[in-house]
Amino acid sequence: MNSRATYVLVFLIFLLSKNLGFAQDGSSLFTTFCATCHVEDPQSRAPTLSTLKQLQPENVLSALEKGSMIKVGAERSRKERIALAEFITGKAYNPSHQDPIGPNAFCTKTHLATSSKNDSISWNSWGASNENTRFQNATDLTLNLENIQKLKLKWSFGFPGASSASTQPVVNGGRVYIGSWEGDVFSLDMATGCIHWRIEAQAGVRAGMLIDEPSSTVFFADLAANVYAVDAKSGRMLWKSKVEIHPLARISGGPKLHDGLLYVPVSSREESMAGDPKYPCCRFRGSIVALDQKTGRQSWKTYLIDQPAQPKGINTLGVATYGPSGVAVWNSPAIDTKRNVLYIGTGNSYTSPNASLSDSIVALDLKSGKLIWSQQFTANDMWNGSCPTTALNHSNCANLDAPDFDFSAPPMIVKTLAGDRIIASQKSGIIYSLDPNQKGQLVWQNKVGVGGTSGGIMFGAAADDRAIYAALSDAMRVGNKLDPNSGGGLIALDNSTGQELWRKPHPPCGERKLCSQAQTAAVSVSSSGLIFSGSIDGFLRAYSTRTGEIVWSYDTAIPFNTVNSVKAKGGSISDGGVAIVDTMLFTNSGYSHHSGINPGNVFLAFEIERSTLP
């Protein structure tokens, strides 16, 4: 069967089965995300459910995707938005539009005949290794300081319907695996961008995927706390597992795999929901879950708060409150195979009493999940969406002075001249070096940035055998807007001593519209002497590891003609960083969430011009 026939068959199966096993529960989605405002209360300014039922599903969908409810809709996949529209109106949605991705976007023999790639090099997870260093060991045929100016855009790919593109791309066996906030998951040809397969998750996909080459399996997770295993070649579903029942639980950090167990961090959006004074805050507690690689069955689960949240009373509006809560795990774990330990960075508490493992680096036993040691770096950080000065009501805030200093960046295991070290970067703007042989004892720390709710160091540093490389957010706000003249910069620290080696400021915004100097995206580094860092201003830049000099840049905040014929544009670059594979570079562009000011929906592939290669 050829690729086009396969596409048609898959699409027909999707149409026939869309209301079966993967069907969304519109009632639960409404209760979780909408009911606190759309209540049968004459005092409420929001329309009631009985009023909304007079609308058509298309009206509700338009409000979620383009209108007044776009902030709610942006957090949900298209499948979830349709389920909400159908539940709210009580009517079936009848799409009149065609899928914007047509059969021509799928791989054929012609596509594959033009492929020229090194299948042996990969970037197989969020951190490119279990140590999370985001380091690519260069080959003879690679990007380097001598040829970086010849790096050109090779192809671009549009995510249909999306307003954010931020998932960490992973590359293996000549294919790129990428997910979207709309819930689409793609296997693309590395050289041409044609689609090998496409599947739809139950919710949006933000976390980076993981490729296990021996079993040819792709593991990924979604924003409804589901974990999936699919065959890397065909996209056939192997298993799906729900790892947390809290309705606001999500998975934002990429999973890790070792010795038959898949380690999954669990985070939550309850922190933001607490900004609504009518929300009964808060009951989520973060966790790490270990699943059997072959079956998806749970091997162990370790909560970062020992006991479920207990009733505490009522807030100023008479709404029930709970605690302790929070301690989400936003980032990908690091795996220490030498000591059989898993390291995680944790988030803040949401409510009082403060949890002892919040804003901490935590070490767990790989086989059992048992706590081995922990180091807390910010005490009493009880923060949620009702705490900022810009919040309309502080009823759910336990500590108005809480700094919101999560470890949103993952820990790294780094080899230094003084021995192995755990490097942890915090939103406070502080980078820590811990000794894994001494229960995480502090070796050095260096405050490299101002820090704040938007970072400090946001989504991750990188490391080679000499230095730690961290991009700074340090975004300052004027009211609800980012100050375009604040923040940003890239720094290098000696990995043994923490001494600053160099610091490169972010180029000024000048007259550029929709600009911020903040650099929130994860950093990537190559042994060929290059560091890559994306910015909220939409630029992707390459820096020299020795001097910090900017040696190449590309403005991604523009429209693109895509290989899959989907209308696409770039914008702010945040969350996941680039994947470096031989002479190619892969990145997303367009981010409309945390500090993202310029939405977009494009995935970009760059390559050294073929005529310049030996």
N, C-alpha and C positions, 0 to 999 in steps of 0.2 A: 504494500500500500504506500503511495507517495505521500509527501508531507501535506499537500493541500487536501487530499482525501482524509488524511488523519485529522487535520484541523476541523473539517466539516463534521466528521464523526464525533469528535470531542465536543464541539459546540452543540450538536444535537443532544448528546448525553447530558450536557449541562442544562439545556432547556427542559429536558424531561425530568431532571432530578433536582431542580433548584429548590423545590419545596419539601425535599425529603431530609436526609440526615444532617445537612449543613444549615437547614432553615433557621433563621433567627427568631428569637422570642421577642416580638415587638412589645408585648406587655411588660416584660422585665426591663427592656431598654428604656421604656417610658418611665417606669417607676424609678429607675436608677438615675436617669439624666434629666428628666423633664418634670416629674410630678411635684417637686417642691415649689415650682412657680405656677404651673398650670393646674391649680386646685379649684375645687368647687367652692370658692370663697368670694363673696361680693366685694371684699376689700382688695382682692388681688388685681393688679393692673394687667396681668397676663391673661389671654383668653383661656377659658376653661376647656376641658376635654370635650364637653357636649357642644361647645361652640365650634371647636376645631373639626368635629365630625361632619360639619356642613361643607367642608372643603373637599377638593379632590386630592388624591395622593400626589399628583404632579405639583399642586400648589405647595404642599408641605415640603416636598423634596426640593423645590426651588428655594424656599426659605432657608433650608438647611445647607444648601450648596452655594447660594448667591445672595441671600437676603439677610434678614435680621438675626437669624439663628446660625449664621455661618460659623461662629466660634464653637458652637456645640457640634455642628456637622463636621467640622474639620477634624475632630477627634474620633470620628466613626468612619468605618469603611462604607463603601457604596451599598453593599449588601445590608448593612445595619441601618443605613438611612432609609432604604426602601422598606425594610421591616417596620421601622417607626412610622413612616408615612401610611402604610397599610393599616397598622393598628390604630393610629390616631383617627383616620377617616372611616375605618371599617370597610374600605373598598380595596379591590385588587388593583395593583399598579400595572398599567399596560404600556410598556415602553414603546415609543414610536421611533426612537433613534436606533441606528445600527451600531454594532460594535465598531468603534473607530479603528481597531486593529484588524485589518483584512488578511486574507490568505497569503497575499504576496509578502507579508512580513515574516512568514515562517520559512525555515531553512529548506533548501532544495539542493540537489547535486551541484547546481551552478554556484550557489552561495559557497558551499563547502569546498569547491574546487579552487576558489580564490583564497582560501584560508592559508596563511603562512604564519605559523606560531610555534613556540617552544612549549610543548605540553608538559614538560617535566618540572617547570617552575610554578609555584602556586602562592596564593595568599588565602589561606584556608579558614580563617576565622577573624573575629573582631581584631585581635591583637597580633595576628599572623603567626602566633605560636601560643603554647600554653603559658608561657612566661609573660605574655601581653606587652612585649617591648615594641611592637609595631615596627619591626626591623626586617628589611629584606637584604639578604646576603647576595651581593651582585655577582653576575656571571661575566664572562668575557664580552658577551654581546648584551649590553645594558645601557641604561641612561647614565650619563656621567657629566662632569663639569665641562668636558670638551664638546659634547654633542647636544647639550640641553637646549641650545638656541634653535635646534632643528626639530624640536618636539612640536608636532602639529596635531590639530584635531583630525581624527580618522573617521569617526562616526558618532552620531548622537541618537538617542532613543527617548521617546516621550512616554510618560506614564499617563494613561487616559484618565481624565477626571480629577487628577491630583492637584493639590496646591502646596504640597511639600514633597521634597525628595532628599532623604537624609540617611537611608539605611547604608550601613557599611557594606560595600561590594566585596564578594569573595570570588576567587578565581582558582580553577583547578581543571586540568585535562583539556585545555583549550576552550573552556566555557567560563562565563561569568554568571554568577547567581545573585539575584537582586530582588528585593521586595519593595512594595510601595505602601503608603499610608491608606490607599484604597483597598488593600487586601490582595492585590495581584502579586504573584510570585513568578519570576521568569528565570529560565535558563537560556542565556544568549550565547551566540558564537562569539568568541573572543576577538576574532579578526574582522568579522563583518557586521555583527550586531543583529543578525537574523535570529529568530526565536526557535529554539529546539523544543521547548515546551512551556506552557503557561498553565498555572492552576490558581484557584481563588481560595484564600484563607477565610476563616469565619469573621475575622476582624482585620484591621490594619496591621501592617508589619513594619515595625520600627527597628527591632533588634537585628544585629548582624547575624547571618547564617553561619553554619559550620559544615564543612565537608569532611567526611571520613573516607579517605581514598580506598583503604582495603575492602570496605564493605560497599563502596560506591553509593553512599547514602548522604543525603542532605538533611540536616536538622535545622529547624527554625521555629520561631514562636510568634504569637500575635498579641494585640493589645486587649484581648479578652482572656489572657492567661492560658491559652492553649499552646501545646507543643506538638510539632509534627515531625515525622520522619518520612521522606519520600525517596524513591529510587532516583539517583542523580542523572541517569541516562534517559529515563522515560518520563519522570514526573509522577509515576504511580505511587499512590498513597500506601505506606506500609503500616503506619499507626498514627493515632492522634490521642493526646492525653491532656485532660484539664488538671492543672496543678494547684489551683486556688479558687475557692468558691465565693470569696468576697466579691460583690458585684462590680467594684471599681478596681479590682486587681488587674495588673497588666505585666507584660514582660518587655522591658526596654533594653536589657543587657543581653549580649550574645551568649549562648550556651557554650560550655566546654565539655570535652570528652576525654576520658582516660579509663583504660582497663575495664571496658564494658559498661561504664556508668556515664550518663549525660547529666551535667550539673547545670541547673537552671536558676537564675536569680529572679525574684519576684518583687515587683514594685507596685505602685498604686497611684490613681488620680484623686484619691480622697483628700489629699492635701489641698488641692485646688477647690474641690467641692465645698470645703469648709468655709470658703469665702461667702457662701450663702448663709446668712444667720438662721435660716429655717432648716438648715441641714443638721441632723443629729450627729455631731462630731465627737469622737471618731473611733472606729473599731478595727481598722486594718492593722495588721502587723506583718512586717516583712519576713521573708524566709529564703532559704536555699533548698531546692528539691533535687534529689538524685533519682534519675529514672534508668531502668534497664534499657540499654541501647537497642536490643532486638525487639522488645515487646512494648516499651513505654510504661511498664508497670513501675510504681513508686518503690524504690529501695529504702530511702529514708527522706525525712523532711525535718529541717531544723528551723524553728521560728526564732527570730531575734528578740522577741519578747516572750518570756516563758508562759504567761497566762493570758487568756483572752481579756479584752478590755472590760472593765466593770462600770456600772452606772455611777456617775458622780453627782448628779443633780440636774439643774436646768440652767440655761443661759438667760440673758436679759429679756429674751422674747418668749421664755417659757418652754424652749425646746430642750429635750433630753441631751445630756453630754456624757461622754465616756472617756476612759483612759486606764492605763497608758496605751498609746497607739503610735503608729509610724514605723520608723527604722526600715524604710524601704531599701532594697538593694537595686540600685539603678544601673549598675555596670557589670561587665563581664568578669567572672572570677579568674584568678591566676592559680595555676596548679603547680605545686612543688613536688615533683616525683622523687626527689632525693630524700625528702622528709615525710612523704605521704600526707601532705597538708594542702588544703585549699584556702586561699586568702580572698577576702572580700572587703570592699569598702561600703560603709552603711550611710544612710541618710539620717536626717533629724527626727526627733519626736514630733508628733502632731499636737499632742495634748499633755497635760500634767497627769500623773507624775512623770518626770523625765525618765526615759529608759536608759539603762546602764550601757547598752551597746549602740546607742545612737552616735553618729559622727565618729565612727571608730574603724580601725582596721581589725578584722576578726579572722582567726585561724581555726579551721575545722578539720577534723579527721576525714580523710577521703572516703574511707569505707563505711564509717558509722554516722558521720555528721556531728560527732561530739565536739563540744567547744574545747579547744586546747589552750588558747590564750586570746586576749583582746587588749587593745590600747585605745582609750577614748581621748580625743583631741579637743573637743568642744563640749563642755557640760552645759546643761540647762538650755539647749537649743530647741525650744518647743515652739515651732513655727508652722503656720499654715496660711491659707489664702486670705484669712481675715486679719492677719497681722500687719501687712504693709500700711504705711501712712495714707496711701491712696485708697485703701479699702473703705467701702461705704459704711461698714459696721464691723466692730471688733469683738462681737459677742462670743465668737468661738476661739479667740486668741488667748493662750495661757501666758504668753510672755511677749509684750510689745517690743522689747529690746532684743528678742532672739535674732541672731544674725543669718540664719538659714545657711549654715556652712556644711552642707552634705559633702560626702565623697562621691561626686557624680562621675569622676574619672576612675577607671579601674586601677588596682595596684599592679605593679610590675615586679618581676624577679630579675635582678640585674647582677651580673658578675663584675666585681670590682677588684682592684689590686688588694684590697683589704678583706676580700671574701664576698660571699653572696649577701645581697641586700634586698629588702623590700622597699620599693620607692612608691610613695603615696602622695598624690597631688590633690589639694583641697580647694574648695571654692573660697576659702579664706585668703588664697594667694600664697599659701605656705606649701613647700615641698618637703617631705620628711623622708629620712633614710632609717630603716629599722633593721635590727639584727635578727634573722630568723632562728638563730641558735640560742638566743637569749630572750625568748618569749616576746619578741617584738620590741626589745629595748631600743630607745632612741639613740641613733648614732650621730646624726646631724639634722638640722632643719634650717631652711632659708626662706624668709618671706620675700618673695620676688614680685608680688603684686599687691594692689590695694585690697582686692577681695570684695565680695558682696553676693547678693541673691543671684545675680547673673554670672558669678565667678569673678575673680580669681582664675583658677584653672578649671575649665568646665568639663570637656569630654575626654581629655586624655593627652598625656605626654608620650614621648617615644624615647628610646635609648639605644646606643651602640656600645662598643667596648670602652669608650672614652667618656661619654657625656650623657646627660639627661637634657632633652629638648622639650620645652613647654611653651605653648602659645597662651597668651593672656587675653582674657575677656576684659575684666576691669571696666565694664560698661557702666557709665554713670547715666542717671535718668534726670530729665527735666519734666516734672509731672509724670505722665504716662509714656513719654517718648524718650528714646535713647539720645544722649548727647553725641552728635556726630564727631565732635572734636575730642572725645575722651576714649581711653582704653587702648587695647591692642598691644602688639609687640611679641617678639619671639626671643627666648632666652636659652642659653646653654650653661649648665652647671657641671663641674667635674663630678663624676659619679662616685668617687671615693671620698671627697672632702666636702662637697656641696658648694665649693667656691664658684662664683660667677665667672665664666670664661668670656662671654660676650652677651650683648643685648642689642637687638635690632628693633627700633621703633616701627610701628605701622605707618605706611605712607599716609599723609593727610588726605582728608576727603575733598578739600577744595570746593568746587562748585558742583560736585557730583550729587545727584538726587538720590534719595533712598540709601544713604550711606551711614555706616558706622565703622569705627576702627576696631571694634571688638573682634578677637579671633577665638571663637568658641569650639570650632571643629577639632577633632582628634588629629594629632600630628603623625606623620609617617616619615621614616628615615631609611636610607639605603647606605650600604657600605661603600658605594661609589662616591660618597661625599655630598649627597643631596638630602635636604629636608623639604617636605611639602606641607604647606599649611594653607587652608582655605579661610576666607574671612566673611563676615557679615556683609561687607561691601560687594561681595560677588566675585572677587578676584581669587584665583588660585595662584600661589607663588611658590617658587623653588628658591631655597636658601643654601649657601655653602655651609657645611658642618664646621669648617675651620674658622671662618670669619663672620658668619651671619649675613654676608652680602646677599642681596636679592639678585639671582642670576637669571631668572625667567619669570614671567607672569602672563596670565591670560584672563581676560574679562569674560566671565561666564554669564553675566546678567544681561543677556541679549536673547532674541528669538533664534531658534534653530530649525533647520530642515532635517527632519528625523528619518531614519531608515525604516521606521514602521508607520510613517505618514501620519503620526499623531501631532497635532499642534502643540508646540512646547516652547518654553522659555526658561532661562536660568534666573537665579536670584541669589539670595543669601546662602552661604555655605556653612553648615553647622552639623553637629552630631557626628556621624561617621566621617572618617578621613579617606584619603586616597588608598587604593591598592596598587602597589608597584610590582610589575611582573615583566622582567626582561626589558624590552624596548617600549613597553606600553604602560600607560597610566590610566586608572579608572576612577571617576568621582561622580557624585550627585551634585546638582545645583538647584537651589530653590528651597527655602525653609520659612515657614510661617508660624512657627511655635515660639518656644522660649528664646526671646531676644531676636528672633527672625523678623526682619522688616521688609523683605522682598520675596514674596512667594514665587514658586516655580515648580517645574515638573519634568526636569530633563536629566538624563544620565549620559555622561560623556566619556568617550574613549580617545586617548591621545597616543600617538606613536611617532618615533623618530622617522623622518622621511626615508622611505625604502631605498631611494637612490644613494643615500649617504652611508648605508650600512656596508661593512666589508664583505 
